[in-house]
Amino acid sequence: MTIRNLSPLLHARSIVLVGGSDREGTVGALVLDNLLAGGFDGEVYVVNPHPVARSGAIWFDAIADLPQAAELAIIMTPAPTVGTIIDQLGALGTRCAVILSAGLTDADGLRRETIEAARRHDLRIVGPNCLGLMAPHARIDATFARTPARPGHLGLISQSGALITAVLDWAQTRSVGFSAVISAGDMADADLGDLVDLLAADPHTHAILLYIEGVTQAAEFLAAARAAALTKPVIAIKAGKSELAAKAALSHTGAMIGSYDVYQAAFARAGILLVDSLTELFDAAEILCTCEPIPDNRLAILTNGGGAGILAVDALARTGGQLSSLAPETLALIGNDMPAGWSHNNPVDILGDADAGRYGVALRSLLRDEASDAVLVMNCPTARSQAGETAHAICEEVAAAVQERICKPVLACWLGDANAQAVRSIFTAAGIPVFSTPDDAVRAFGYLAQARRLRWNLTDAPAQTRAVKADRIAARAIIASAQAEGCTLLSEIKVKKLLEAYGIPVAATRFAASAQAVEEACCWLSAPFAVKIVSRDLAHKSDVGGVALNLPDARAAVAAAQEMERRIRRDHPQAHIQGFAVEDMVEVDGTEMIVGITTDPAFGPILMAGAGGTATQILNDRAIDLVPVDHAQARALIAQTRISGMLAGYRNVPAADVEGLADVVDAVSAMAVDLPDLLELDINPLVVSAAGVIALDARARITPEPATASRLTIRAAPEGWASDLVTEHGFRFHVRPVRPDDEPAVASFFDQVSAEDLRFRFMSGVPKVHHDQITMMTRVDYLRTISFLAFDEEDGGIIALAMLATDPDRSRAEIALTTRADMKGKGISWTLLEHVLRYAKAEGIETVESIECADHDAALRMERELGFVTIADPDDPTVRIARKNMAGMRPAS
């Protein structure tokens, strides 16, 4: 994954159309027509064995005849020719190509041939099988679409070329403009993550729109989307909402989670706003690009129709927004200029005969009321309504507020298409989004609120790390022994041992190899007993009569086992019966929950919590998230379920041990991180009561062979890089990767850093390190960015911090290091920097750079001694760039 050599997609100064044509109706002719009609002012070459006579394009009959390498190639030739063409273009020096040709598949070998040819020359490919590319600011329209794109600030990436043509037609009628329109096609090389990174760095792109059918390279995509979402909105439509995943899953967890559910959870973790339709996609983009972020979700409504206001309030409830409680002073100011019948409340109904002046007075007060975060101005067309005059009055009040540095978002809803169309140009010029229905307007406000929540989740959501105490060696041994036996479905006995290894309380259980052995197993337990069948062929025991409960004594337990065996051998003769699980009968006086994991083909381990018991799939009350989660996220996951209300206690039922339940979620998350062989796990039922939690039953499925790599798409903190280090002066300190809940400690650390060291670290005279800067150091994704904290062994305080941030392709990284002033001279910076360099080497990073002030002599001297080469920044004489090639460094031991 990299954006290397992709910049010509947006900034090419020369383009070659291989397969361009002047034969009417062909793809080659359509693309050539669009490129020339778009006004591209660079060189346009056409390669075709047949002559092409078009003004503005230069024809050649072979690639070898081109006078120079074009920066961008558009290829439209038959599939068997594409590999050779890529090889020829790459040899000439072209480094980026868009392949419109279809039919390059793995089956015919053409896809591999093309990729190998591209890699020989470090040439990047978009496609194949795509519509092409538009970059309106560079006047590039290299597509065969009918409708061109206007210049604007929306970047669209689509896996469907046909959808792009519909979007362009639709956007034309709404005067929506684009910075880029990229058809991703089959993504043989450049994938969604690469293209998101490209648009994230593009100054013309203010919002990124995605049409997604499926994600490849999910970890890299989420990292790219998360990085982009920190600076601009990322909005997506996911096709295939009704598709269900894992229909053959053995666990309830797998059966209850659909593919779209997983995409929702994954997008939320990455800060992507998910919408359901094209209308919503552009509404969300429009409001997020034109309106300031809001601090909360409180809406004030100004209307000339009471019924319209009520409709807006109803829609607000559906979005999770709040109707703001206006200050008495605000209502008094508004009332001074209103007739007696106005509403005296929010919604502010200023009556059907309201003119522009009445609207202006009311809006002036609402914009200055601190109890609301945005204002929705509604206008119902009446005989007294002056749509245009009122719109101008609204725009004037908004402009006056901006002059006072009041940037509260204002949304306009002029009810009815004709009413809205009459004022659209007025509001558009003022940067005010306008809608024709209350539902659309309030839903748009919901996007503002949702975008705020998504960003808050990335930067400010509560974080709490709890170390899960686990016997990981024992857990891995359980899985290894099952794999050695050829088992992929773990018995209840083994699953419970696995849970115990991670500190999850389980009901006391003994294994009996036969019905007769049940009596001996009972001797180790306390009556009453439960007996369950153990068979790798029967995933859901209760469904086949494989569970007997409340057995008063050993004799009854043996009889139940004998009857169970007889019935199952009769009804399920193919099932191999391994024996029986005998356990203490636990009275279910709490709430039955389910906690589990399943493995999604795209996003890896998925964590679920919800209502449990035998009716768990019918109840379908569950919340999901991607692994890993911290303790605060575990609490949040539980809170999303409907059954969480019961856990809080009601009437004479005491509150359940939610902390204990969250601890179980923590442990299951840790299992998914530590045990890549674990594909599915159900703990069901997990009984949660005021007394605690206990797992009564569990099942798990594992891989037949040991997994060779992690399946995580959100990287866990690399705890293996925590270490106790000793400097050459003998000073001892502990170093570990940063965690999100280290934010207060990091803020305290920088409060103790000298003004000079702050200048060295941030290349400016900052008096204090701001929250956003600390967030960037602590809320890291561990894939592209990681911070290492050094702690004093005596007082536990942070004494140094090193941050390593990579480019998207993770070949180059920048490092920044700060040491507390009172800890200098002990060799801490040197030892910490060596540790981080070893980590960079292990991660395959090729080059590490440090950007230093030219007068930071101590840092520059240390870096030279560690093998960095220092050069002057050609753009700034006060800056030095220290660069180290990692190829010669010894790998970490």
Secondary structure, DSSP 8 states (H G I E B T S, - for coil): ---TT-THHHH-SEEEEET---STTSHHHHHHHHHHHTT--SEEEEE-SS----TT-EEESSGGG-SS--SEEEE-S-HHHHHHHHHHHHHHT--EEEE------TTTSHHHHHHHHHHHTT-EEE-SS--EEEEGGGTEEEE--SS--EEEEEEEEES-HHHHHHHHHHHHHTT-EEEEEEE-TT-SSS-HHHHHHHHHT-TT-SEEEEEES--SSHHHHHHHHHHHHTTS-EEEEES-TT----TT-SSHHHHH--HHHHHHHHHHHHT-EEESSHHHHHHHHHHHHHS---SS-EEEEEES-HHHHHHHHHHHHHHT-EE----HHHHHHHHTTS-TTS-SSSSEE--TT--HHHHHHHHHHHHT-TT-SEEEEEE---TT--HHHHHHHHHHHHHHHHHTT----EEEEESSHHHHHHHHHHHHHTT--EESSHHHHHHHHHHHHHHHHHHHHHHTS----------HHHHHHHHHHHHHTT-SEE-HHHHHHHHHHTT--B--EEEESSSTTHHHHHTTS-SSEEEEEE-TT-S-GGGGT-EEEEE-SHHHHHHHHHHHHHHHHHH-TT----EEEEEE-----SEEEEEEEEEETTTEEEEEEEE-STTHHHH--EEEEES---HHHHHHHHHTSTTHHHHT-BTTB----HHHHHHHHHHHHHHHHH-TTEEEEEEEEEEEETTEEEE--EEEEE-SS--SS---SS----GGG-EEEE-TT--EEEEEE--GGGHHHHHHHHHTS-HHHHHHHHSS--SS--HHHHHHHHS--SSSEEEEEEEETTT--EEEEEEEEE-TTSSEEEEEEEE-GGGTTSSHHHHHHHHHHHHHHHTT--EEEEEEETT-HHHHHHHHHTT-EEEEETTEEEEEEEEEEGGGS----
